[in-house]
Amino acid sequence: MFQFTYKLRVAERVKAKCERHPRYNPERDGRGGIKGGCSTCFSLYDLHHVRLMLDSAHRDF
Ligand SMILES: [Zn+2]
């Protein structure tokens, strides 16, 4: 339980940006907004996606 809370807090603090695409916003642009299969943007998207899943899991719980 402690570990779960810890992970949530870490995700809370992450404000990552892609150096090549500073305007990319996974929340707004989604997966289709990733330019040229940029791996950093994919990571940002994954992070956002995991964050949403954690949030909904937390709500369901
Ligand atoms: Zn990028």
N, CA, C, O and the ligand as a Tripos MOL2 file, in Angstrom:
@<TRIPOS>MOLECULE
protein
  245   243    62     0     0
PROTEIN
NO_CHARGES

@<TRIPOS>ATOM
      1 N           0.8320   -1.2020    0.0000 N.3       1 MET1
      2 CA          0.0000    0.0000    0.0000 C.3       1 MET1
      3 C           0.8680    1.2550    0.0000 C.2       1 MET1
      4 O           0.5800    2.2240   -0.7030 O.2       1 MET1
      5 N           1.9180    1.2230    0.7850 N.am      2 PHE2
      6 CA          2.8230    2.3710    0.8280 C.3       2 PHE2
      7 C           3.4640    2.5980   -0.5410 C.2       2 PHE2
      8 O           3.6160    3.7300   -0.9990 O.2       2 PHE2
      9 N           3.8350    1.4810   -1.1800 N.am      3 GLN3
     10 CA          4.4970    1.5840   -2.4750 C.3       3 GLN3
     11 C           3.5570    2.2150   -3.5050 C.2       3 GLN3
     12 O           3.9810    3.0300   -4.3250 O.2       3 GLN3
     13 N           2.2930    1.8360   -3.4550 N.am      4 PHE4
     14 CA          1.3080    2.3760   -4.3930 C.3       4 PHE4
     15 C           1.1790    3.8900   -4.2230 C.2       4 PHE4
     16 O           1.1700    4.6330   -5.2040 O.2       4 PHE4
     17 N           1.0820    4.3310   -2.9930 N.am      5 THR5
     18 CA          0.9800    5.7620   -2.7030 C.3       5 THR5
     19 C           2.2250    6.4950   -3.1940 C.2       5 THR5
     20 O           2.1340    7.5760   -3.7760 O.2       5 THR5
     21 N           3.3720    5.9020   -2.9540 N.am      6 TYR6
     22 CA          4.6350    6.5040   -3.3660 C.3       6 TYR6
     23 C           4.6700    6.7130   -4.8810 C.2       6 TYR6
     24 O           5.0660    7.7730   -5.3650 O.2       6 TYR6
     25 N           4.2480    5.6840   -5.6210 N.am      7 LYS7
     26 CA          4.2610    5.7780   -7.0810 C.3       7 LYS7
     27 C           3.3150    6.8760   -7.5710 C.2       7 LYS7
     28 O           3.6390    7.5980   -8.5140 O.2       7 LYS7
     29 N           2.1780    7.0000   -6.9510 N.am      8 LEU8
     30 CA          1.2360    8.0560   -7.3250 C.3       8 LEU8
     31 C           1.8690    9.4240   -7.1440 C.2       8 LEU8
     32 O           1.7270   10.3010   -7.9960 O.2       8 LEU8
     33 N           2.5630    9.6010   -6.0390 N.am      9 ARG9
     34 CA          3.1660   10.9100   -5.7510 C.3       9 ARG9
     35 C           4.2700   11.2400   -6.7480 C.2       9 ARG9
     36 O           4.4260   12.3930   -7.1510 O.2       9 ARG9
     37 N           5.0300   10.2330   -7.1420 N.am     10 VAL10
     38 CA          6.0860   10.4520   -8.1250 C.3      10 VAL10
     39 C           5.4820   10.9120   -9.4460 C.2      10 VAL10
     40 O           5.9720   11.8580  -10.0620 O.2      10 VAL10
     41 N           4.4130   10.2380   -9.8810 N.am     11 ALA11
     42 CA          3.7560   10.6030  -11.1380 C.3      11 ALA11
     43 C           3.2070   12.0200  -11.0570 C.2      11 ALA11
     44 O           3.1770   12.7400  -12.0540 O.2      11 ALA11
     45 N           2.7790   12.4090   -9.8800 N.am     12 GLU12
     46 CA          2.2260   13.7410   -9.6680 C.3      12 GLU12
     47 C           3.2530   14.8220   -9.9960 C.2      12 GLU12
     48 O           2.9120   15.8770  -10.5320 O.2      12 GLU12
     49 N           4.4920   14.5490   -9.6730 N.am     13 ARG13
     50 CA          5.5220   15.5790   -9.7880 C.3      13 ARG13
     51 C           6.1480   15.6600  -11.1900 C.2      13 ARG13
     52 O           6.8390   16.6250  -11.5190 O.2      13 ARG13
     53 N           5.8940   14.6340  -12.0010 N.am     14 VAL14
     54 CA          6.5330   14.6010  -13.3140 C.3      14 VAL14
     55 C           5.9090   15.6200  -14.2620 C.2      14 VAL14
     56 O           4.7150   15.5650  -14.5560 O.2      14 VAL14
     57 N           6.7220   16.5330  -14.7250 N.am     15 LYS15
     58 CA          6.2760   17.4770  -15.7530 C.3      15 LYS15
     59 C           7.2920   17.4120  -16.8760 C.2      15 LYS15
     60 O           8.0990   18.3240  -17.0570 O.2      15 LYS15
     61 N           7.2450   16.3330  -17.6200 N.am     16 ALA16
     62 CA          8.2510   16.1080  -18.6480 C.3      16 ALA16
     63 C           7.8720   16.7800  -19.9600 C.2      16 ALA16
     64 O           6.6980   16.9300  -20.2980 O.2      16 ALA16
     65 N           8.9100   17.1780  -20.6830 N.am     17 LYS17
     66 CA          8.7030   17.7490  -22.0150 C.3      17 LYS17
     67 C           9.7040   17.1170  -22.9740 C.2      17 LYS17
     68 O          10.8340   16.8070  -22.5980 O.2      17 LYS17
     69 N           9.2780   16.9350  -24.1980 N.am     18 CYS18
     70 CA         10.2030   16.4450  -25.2190 C.3      18 CYS18
     71 C          11.0100   17.6290  -25.7370 C.2      18 CYS18
     72 O          10.4480   18.6700  -26.0760 O.2      18 CYS18
     73 N          12.3300   17.4670  -25.7980 N.am     19 GLU19
     74 CA         13.1870   18.5690  -26.2530 C.3      19 GLU19
     75 C          12.9230   18.9450  -27.7040 C.2      19 GLU19
     76 O          12.9980   20.1130  -28.0840 O.2      19 GLU19
     77 N          12.6130   17.9360  -28.5030 N.am     20 ARG20
     78 CA         12.3960   18.2030  -29.9240 C.3      20 ARG20
     79 C          10.9760   18.6970  -30.2080 C.2      20 ARG20
     80 O          10.7360   19.4140  -31.1790 O.2      20 ARG20
     81 N          10.0440   18.2980  -29.3420 N.am     21 HIS21
     82 CA          8.6510   18.7140  -29.5490 C.3      21 HIS21
     83 C           8.0920   19.2820  -28.2460 C.2      21 HIS21
     84 O           7.2300   18.6680  -27.6170 O.2      21 HIS21
     85 N           8.5800   20.4500  -27.8430 N.am     22 PRO22
     86 CA          8.1700   21.0210  -26.5460 C.3      22 PRO22
     87 C           6.6750   21.3100  -26.4810 C.2      22 PRO22
     88 O           6.1100   21.4490  -25.3960 O.2      22 PRO22
     89 N           6.0360   21.4010  -27.6450 N.am     23 ARG23
     90 CA          4.5970   21.7170  -27.6230 C.3      23 ARG23
     91 C           3.7290   20.4710  -27.5900 C.2      23 ARG23
     92 O           2.5030   20.5580  -27.5350 O.2      23 ARG23
     93 N           4.3830   19.2960  -27.6230 N.am     24 TYR24
     94 CA          3.5850   18.0740  -27.5880 C.3      24 TYR24
     95 C           2.9680   17.8790  -26.2040 C.2      24 TYR24
     96 O           3.6690   17.8820  -25.1930 O.2      24 TYR24
     97 N           1.6680   17.7120  -26.1760 N.am     25 ASN25
     98 CA          0.9490   17.5150  -24.9240 C.3      25 ASN25
     99 C           0.1290   16.2310  -25.0400 C.2      25 ASN25
    100 O          -0.8810   16.2060  -25.7430 O.2      25 ASN25
    101 N           0.5570   15.1540  -24.3500 N.am     26 PRO26
    102 CA         -0.1260   13.8570  -24.4940 C.3      26 PRO26
    103 C          -1.5950   13.9210  -24.1260 C.2      26 PRO26
    104 O          -2.4120   13.1780  -24.6710 O.2      26 PRO26
    105 N          -1.9320   14.8090  -23.2000 N.am     27 GLU27
    106 CA         -3.3120   14.9340  -22.7630 C.3      27 GLU27
    107 C          -4.1820   15.4860  -23.8870 C.2      27 GLU27
    108 O          -5.3100   15.0370  -24.0880 O.2      27 GLU27
    109 N          -3.6520   16.4560  -24.6110 N.am     28 ARG28
    110 CA         -4.4180   17.1280  -25.6540 C.3      28 ARG28
    111 C          -4.2490   16.4470  -27.0170 C.2      28 ARG28
    112 O          -5.2140   16.2500  -27.7560 O.2      28 ARG28
    113 N          -2.9850   16.0910  -27.3300 N.am     29 ASP29
    114 CA         -2.6910   15.5770  -28.6730 C.3      29 ASP29
    115 C          -2.8610   14.0700  -28.7860 C.2      29 ASP29
    116 O          -3.0890   13.5590  -29.8820 O.2      29 ASP29
    117 N          -2.7560   13.3540  -27.6800 N.am     30 GLY30
    118 CA         -2.9230   11.9090  -27.7160 C.3      30 GLY30
    119 C          -1.8270   11.2130  -28.5100 C.2      30 GLY30
    120 O          -0.7850   11.7970  -28.8060 O.2      30 GLY30
    121 N          -2.0820    9.9710  -28.8420 N.am     31 ARG31
    122 CA         -1.0860    9.1740  -29.5460 C.3      31 ARG31
    123 C          -0.8780    9.6750  -30.9770 C.2      31 ARG31
    124 O           0.2220    9.5870  -31.5220 O.2      31 ARG31
    125 N          -1.9500   10.2000  -31.5770 N.am     32 GLY32
    126 CA         -1.8670   10.6690  -32.9610 C.3      32 GLY32
    127 C          -1.0360   11.9380  -33.1080 C.2      32 GLY32
    128 O          -0.6510   12.2940  -34.2210 O.2      32 GLY32
    129 N          -0.7520   12.6250  -32.0040 N.am     33 GLY33
    130 CA          0.0010   13.8700  -32.0600 C.3      33 GLY33
    131 C           1.5020   13.6540  -32.0340 C.2      33 GLY33
    132 O           2.2610   14.6180  -32.1320 O.2      33 GLY33
    133 N           1.9460   12.4170  -31.9040 N.am     34 ILE34
    134 CA          3.3750   12.1210  -31.8580 C.3      34 ILE34
    135 C           3.9630   12.2330  -33.2560 C.2      34 ILE34
    136 O           3.4900   11.5950  -34.1960 O.2      34 ILE34
    137 N           5.0040   13.0560  -33.3780 N.am     35 LYS35
    138 CA          5.5950   13.3280  -34.6820 C.3      35 LYS35
    139 C           6.7460   12.3670  -34.9930 C.2      35 LYS35
    140 O           7.6930   12.2430  -34.2160 O.2      35 LYS35
    141 N           6.6490   11.6940  -36.1390 N.am     36 GLY36
    142 CA          7.7410   10.8480  -36.6140 C.3      36 GLY36
    143 C           8.1290    9.7340  -35.6690 C.2      36 GLY36
    144 O           9.2920    9.3310  -35.6310 O.2      36 GLY36
    145 N           7.1650    9.2230  -34.8980 N.am     37 GLY37
    146 CA          7.4560    8.1130  -33.9870 C.3      37 GLY37
    147 C           8.5310    8.4500  -32.9730 C.2      37 GLY37
    148 O           9.3260    7.5870  -32.6000 O.2      37 GLY37
    149 N           8.5620    9.6960  -32.5240 N.am     38 CYS38
    150 CA          9.5630   10.1460  -31.5520 C.3      38 CYS38
    151 C           9.4420    9.3430  -30.2500 C.2      38 CYS38
    152 O           8.3710    9.2800  -29.6460 O.2      38 CYS38
    153 N          10.5530    8.7330  -29.8300 N.am     39 SER39
    154 CA         10.5010    7.8430  -28.6650 C.3      39 SER39
    155 C          10.2580    8.6240  -27.3800 C.2      39 SER39
    156 O           9.6260    8.1110  -26.4560 O.2      39 SER39
    157 N          10.7480    9.8530  -27.3090 N.am     40 THR40
    158 CA         10.5130   10.6590  -26.1010 C.3      40 THR40
    159 C           9.0400   10.9900  -25.9660 C.2      40 THR40
    160 O           8.4770   10.9180  -24.8740 O.2      40 THR40
    161 N           8.4110   11.3590  -27.0910 N.am     41 CYS41
    162 CA          6.9800   11.6520  -27.0540 C.3      41 CYS41
    163 C           6.1970   10.3980  -26.6960 C.2      41 CYS41
    164 O           5.2130   10.4730  -25.9610 O.2      41 CYS41
    165 N           6.6210    9.2440  -27.2050 N.am     42 PHE42
    166 CA          5.9500    7.9980  -26.8610 C.3      42 PHE42
    167 C           6.0400    7.7480  -25.3640 C.2      42 PHE42
    168 O           5.0780    7.3050  -24.7360 O.2      42 PHE42
    169 N           7.2080    8.0380  -24.7990 N.am     43 SER43
    170 CA          7.3770    7.8650  -23.3570 C.3      43 SER43
    171 C           6.4390    8.7840  -22.5930 C.2      43 SER43
    172 O           5.8330    8.3800  -21.6010 O.2      43 SER43
    173 N           6.3220   10.0250  -23.0620 N.am     44 LEU44
    174 CA          5.4210   10.9790  -22.4190 C.3      44 LEU44
    175 C           3.9840   10.4740  -22.4950 C.2      44 LEU44
    176 O           3.2250   10.5530  -21.5290 O.2      44 LEU44
    177 N           3.6320    9.9540  -23.6710 N.am     45 TYR45
    178 CA          2.2780    9.4430  -23.8440 C.3      45 TYR45
    179 C           2.0210    8.2660  -22.9110 C.2      45 TYR45
    180 O           0.9780    8.1910  -22.2620 O.2      45 TYR45
    181 N           2.9960    7.3370  -22.8520 N.am     46 ASP46
    182 CA          2.8570    6.1750  -21.9670 C.3      46 ASP46
    183 C           2.6820    6.6200  -20.5200 C.2      46 ASP46
    184 O           1.8390    6.1000  -19.7890 O.2      46 ASP46
    185 N           3.4920    7.5850  -20.1280 N.am     47 LEU47
    186 CA          3.4350    8.1040  -18.7650 C.3      47 LEU47
    187 C           2.0420    8.6500  -18.4660 C.2      47 LEU47
    188 O           1.4520    8.3750  -17.4220 O.2      47 LEU47
    189 N           1.5450    9.4220  -19.4030 N.am     48 HIS48
    190 CA          0.2130   10.0110  -19.2510 C.3      48 HIS48
    191 C          -0.8460    8.9140  -19.1670 C.2      48 HIS48
    192 O          -1.7580    8.9720  -18.3430 O.2      48 HIS48
    193 N          -0.7040    7.9070  -20.0420 N.am     49 HIS49
    194 CA         -1.6660    6.8160  -20.1050 C.3      49 HIS49
    195 C          -1.6820    6.0390  -18.7820 C.2      49 HIS49
    196 O          -2.7460    5.7380  -18.2410 O.2      49 HIS49
    197 N          -0.4940    5.7210  -18.2760 N.am     50 VAL50
    198 CA         -0.3710    4.9950  -17.0090 C.3      50 VAL50
    199 C          -0.9720    5.8270  -15.8780 C.2      50 VAL50
    200 O          -1.6340    5.3090  -14.9790 O.2      50 VAL50
    201 N          -0.7240    7.1020  -15.9540 N.am     51 ARG51
    202 CA         -1.2640    8.0340  -14.9610 C.3      51 ARG51
    203 C          -2.7930    7.9680  -14.9360 C.2      51 ARG51
    204 O          -3.4010    7.9020  -13.8680 O.2      51 ARG51
    205 N          -3.4020    7.9860  -16.1140 N.am     52 LEU52
    206 CA         -4.8650    7.9140  -16.1980 C.3      52 LEU52
    207 C          -5.3690    6.5970  -15.6220 C.2      52 LEU52
    208 O          -6.3680    6.5630  -14.9030 O.2      52 LEU52
    209 N          -4.6600    5.5030  -15.9480 N.am     53 MET53
    210 CA         -5.0820    4.1980  -15.4570 C.3      53 MET53
    211 C          -4.9660    4.1370  -13.9380 C.2      53 MET53
    212 O          -5.8270    3.5720  -13.2640 O.2      53 MET53
    213 N          -3.9010    4.7180  -13.4060 N.am     54 LEU54
    214 CA         -3.7250    4.7740  -11.9550 C.3      54 LEU54
    215 C          -4.8550    5.5720  -11.3190 C.2      54 LEU54
    216 O          -5.4150    5.1750  -10.2970 O.2      54 LEU54
    217 N          -5.1790    6.6920  -11.9330 N.am     55 ASP55
    218 CA         -6.2500    7.5390  -11.4070 C.3      55 ASP55
    219 C          -7.5660    6.7830  -11.3670 C.2      55 ASP55
    220 O          -8.2730    6.8130  -10.3600 O.2      55 ASP55
    221 N          -7.9000    6.1020  -12.4610 N.am     56 SER56
    222 CA         -9.1890    5.4020  -12.5050 C.3      56 SER56
    223 C          -9.1660    4.2010  -11.5700 C.2      56 SER56
    224 O         -10.1810    3.8850  -10.9500 O.2      56 SER56
    225 N          -8.0280    3.5260  -11.4590 N.am     57 ALA57
    226 CA         -7.9070    2.3990  -10.5240 C.3      57 ALA57
    227 C          -8.1170    2.9050   -9.0960 C.2      57 ALA57
    228 O          -8.7550    2.2490   -8.2720 O.2      57 ALA57
    229 N          -7.5670    4.0830   -8.8300 N.am     58 HIS58
    230 CA         -7.6820    4.6850   -7.5170 C.3      58 HIS58
    231 C          -9.1470    5.0060   -7.2200 C.2      58 HIS58
    232 O          -9.6320    4.7650   -6.1140 O.2      58 HIS58
    233 N          -9.8470    5.5520   -8.2170 N.am     59 ARG59
    234 CA        -11.2640    5.8750   -8.0570 C.3      59 ARG59
    235 C         -12.0790    4.6180   -7.8100 C.2      59 ARG59
    236 O         -12.9070    4.5790   -6.8990 O.2      59 ARG59
    237 N         -11.8430    3.5680   -8.6350 N.am     60 ASP60
    238 CA        -12.5780    2.3020   -8.4900 C.3      60 ASP60
    239 C         -12.3520    1.7190   -7.1180 C.2      60 ASP60
    240 O         -13.2640    1.1590   -6.5090 O.2      60 ASP60
    241 N         -11.1440    1.8500   -6.6370 N.am     61 PHE61
    242 CA        -10.8020    1.3030   -5.3430 C.3      61 PHE61
    243 C         -11.5990    2.0360   -4.2600 C.2      61 PHE61
    244 O         -11.4610    1.7280   -3.0760 O.2      61 PHE61
    245 ZN          9.2660   14.3010  -29.3830 Zn       62 ZN62
@<TRIPOS>BOND
     1     1     2 1
     2     2     3 1
     3     3     4 2
     4     3     5 am
     5     5     6 1
     6     6     7 1
     7     7     8 2
     8     7     9 am
     9     9    10 1
    10    10    11 1
    11    11    12 2
    12    11    13 am
    13    13    14 1
    14    14    15 1
    15    15    16 2
    16    15    17 am
    17    17    18 1
    18    18    19 1
    19    19    20 2
    20    19    21 am
    21    21    22 1
    22    22    23 1
    23    23    24 2
    24    23    25 am
    25    25    26 1
    26    26    27 1
    27    27    28 2
    28    27    29 am
    29    29    30 1
    30    30    31 1
    31    31    32 2
    32    31    33 am
    33    33    34 1
    34    34    35 1
    35    35    36 2
    36    35    37 am
    37    37    38 1
    38    38    39 1
    39    39    40 2
    40    39    41 am
    41    41    42 1
    42    42    43 1
    43    43    44 2
    44    43    45 am
    45    45    46 1
    46    46    47 1
    47    47    48 2
    48    47    49 am
    49    49    50 1
    50    50    51 1
    51    51    52 2
    52    51    53 am
    53    53    54 1
    54    54    55 1
    55    55    56 2
    56    55    57 am
    57    57    58 1
    58    58    59 1
    59    59    60 2
    60    59    61 am
    61    61    62 1
    62    62    63 1
    63    63    64 2
    64    63    65 am
    65    65    66 1
    66    66    67 1
    67    67    68 2
    68    67    69 am
    69    69    70 1
    70    70    71 1
    71    71    72 2
    72    71    73 am
    73    73    74 1
    74    74    75 1
    75    75    76 2
    76    75    77 am
    77    77    78 1
    78    78    79 1
    79    79    80 2
    80    79    81 am
    81    81    82 1
    82    82    83 1
    83    83    84 2
    84    83    85 am
    85    85    86 1
    86    86    87 1
    87    87    88 2
    88    87    89 am
    89    89    90 1
    90    90    91 1
    91    91    92 2
    92    91    93 am
    93    93    94 1
    94    94    95 1
    95    95    96 2
    96    95    97 am
    97    97    98 1
    98    98    99 1
    99    99   100 2
   100    99   101 am
   101   101   102 1
   102   102   103 1
   103   103   104 2
   104   103   105 am
   105   105   106 1
   106   106   107 1
   107   107   108 2
   108   107   109 am
   109   109   110 1
   110   110   111 1
   111   111   112 2
   112   111   113 am
   113   113   114 1
   114   114   115 1
   115   115   116 2
   116   115   117 am
   117   117   118 1
   118   118   119 1
   119   119   120 2
   120   119   121 am
   121   121   122 1
   122   122   123 1
   123   123   124 2
   124   123   125 am
   125   125   126 1
   126   126   127 1
   127   127   128 2
   128   127   129 am
   129   129   130 1
   130   130   131 1
   131   131   132 2
   132   131   133 am
   133   133   134 1
   134   134   135 1
   135   135   136 2
   136   135   137 am
   137   137   138 1
   138   138   139 1
   139   139   140 2
   140   139   141 am
   141   141   142 1
   142   142   143 1
   143   143   144 2
   144   143   145 am
   145   145   146 1
   146   146   147 1
   147   147   148 2
   148   147   149 am
   149   149   150 1
   150   150   151 1
   151   151   152 2
   152   151   153 am
   153   153   154 1
   154   154   155 1
   155   155   156 2
   156   155   157 am
   157   157   158 1
   158   158   159 1
   159   159   160 2
   160   159   161 am
   161   161   162 1
   162   162   163 1
   163   163   164 2
   164   163   165 am
   165   165   166 1
   166   166   167 1
   167   167   168 2
   168   167   169 am
   169   169   170 1
   170   170   171 1
   171   171   172 2
   172   171   173 am
   173   173   174 1
   174   174   175 1
   175   175   176 2
   176   175   177 am
   177   177   178 1
   178   178   179 1
   179   179   180 2
   180   179   181 am
   181   181   182 1
   182   182   183 1
   183   183   184 2
   184   183   185 am
   185   185   186 1
   186   186   187 1
   187   187   188 2
   188   187   189 am
   189   189   190 1
   190   190   191 1
   191   191   192 2
   192   191   193 am
   193   193   194 1
   194   194   195 1
   195   195   196 2
   196   195   197 am
   197   197   198 1
   198   198   199 1
   199   199   200 2
   200   199   201 am
   201   201   202 1
   202   202   203 1
   203   203   204 2
   204   203   205 am
   205   205   206 1
   206   206   207 1
   207   207   208 2
   208   207   209 am
   209   209   210 1
   210   210   211 1
   211   211   212 2
   212   211   213 am
   213   213   214 1
   214   214   215 1
   215   215   216 2
   216   215   217 am
   217   217   218 1
   218   218   219 1
   219   219   220 2
   220   219   221 am
   221   221   222 1
   222   222   223 1
   223   223   224 2
   224   223   225 am
   225   225   226 1
   226   226   227 1
   227   227   228 2
   228   227   229 am
   229   229   230 1
   230   230   231 1
   231   231   232 2
   232   231   233 am
   233   233   234 1
   234   234   235 1
   235   235   236 2
   236   235   237 am
   237   237   238 1
   238   238   239 1
   239   239   240 2
   240   239   241 am
   241   241   242 1
   242   242   243 1
   243   243   244 2
@<TRIPOS>SUBSTRUCTURE
     1 MET1         2 RESIDUE 1 A MET
     2 PHE2         6 RESIDUE 1 A PHE
     3 GLN3        10 RESIDUE 1 A GLN
     4 PHE4        14 RESIDUE 1 A PHE
     5 THR5        18 RESIDUE 1 A THR
     6 TYR6        22 RESIDUE 1 A TYR
     7 LYS7        26 RESIDUE 1 A LYS
     8 LEU8        30 RESIDUE 1 A LEU
     9 ARG9        34 RESIDUE 1 A ARG
    10 VAL10       38 RESIDUE 1 A VAL
    11 ALA11       42 RESIDUE 1 A ALA
    12 GLU12       46 RESIDUE 1 A GLU
    13 ARG13       50 RESIDUE 1 A ARG
    14 VAL14       54 RESIDUE 1 A VAL
    15 LYS15       58 RESIDUE 1 A LYS
    16 ALA16       62 RESIDUE 1 A ALA
    17 LYS17       66 RESIDUE 1 A LYS
    18 CYS18       70 RESIDUE 1 A CYS
    19 GLU19       74 RESIDUE 1 A GLU
    20 ARG20       78 RESIDUE 1 A ARG
    21 HIS21       82 RESIDUE 1 A HIS
    22 PRO22       86 RESIDUE 1 A PRO
    23 ARG23       90 RESIDUE 1 A ARG
    24 TYR24       94 RESIDUE 1 A TYR
    25 ASN25       98 RESIDUE 1 A ASN
    26 PRO26      102 RESIDUE 1 A PRO
    27 GLU27      106 RESIDUE 1 A GLU
    28 ARG28      110 RESIDUE 1 A ARG
    29 ASP29      114 RESIDUE 1 A ASP
    30 GLY30      118 RESIDUE 1 A GLY
    31 ARG31      122 RESIDUE 1 A ARG
    32 GLY32      126 RESIDUE 1 A GLY
    33 GLY33      130 RESIDUE 1 A GLY
    34 ILE34      134 RESIDUE 1 A ILE
    35 LYS35      138 RESIDUE 1 A LYS
    36 GLY36      142 RESIDUE 1 A GLY
    37 GLY37      146 RESIDUE 1 A GLY
    38 CYS38      150 RESIDUE 1 A CYS
    39 SER39      154 RESIDUE 1 A SER
    40 THR40      158 RESIDUE 1 A THR
    41 CYS41      162 RESIDUE 1 A CYS
    42 PHE42      166 RESIDUE 1 A PHE
    43 SER43      170 RESIDUE 1 A SER
    44 LEU44      174 RESIDUE 1 A LEU
    45 TYR45      178 RESIDUE 1 A TYR
    46 ASP46      182 RESIDUE 1 A ASP
    47 LEU47      186 RESIDUE 1 A LEU
    48 HIS48      190 RESIDUE 1 A HIS
    49 HIS49      194 RESIDUE 1 A HIS
    50 VAL50      198 RESIDUE 1 A VAL
    51 ARG51      202 RESIDUE 1 A ARG
    52 LEU52      206 RESIDUE 1 A LEU
    53 MET53      210 RESIDUE 1 A MET
    54 LEU54      214 RESIDUE 1 A LEU
    55 ASP55      218 RESIDUE 1 A ASP
    56 SER56      222 RESIDUE 1 A SER
    57 ALA57      226 RESIDUE 1 A ALA
    58 HIS58      230 RESIDUE 1 A HIS
    59 ARG59      234 RESIDUE 1 A ARG
    60 ASP60      238 RESIDUE 1 A ASP
    61 PHE61      242 RESIDUE 1 A PHE
    62 ZN62       245 GROUP 0 **** ****
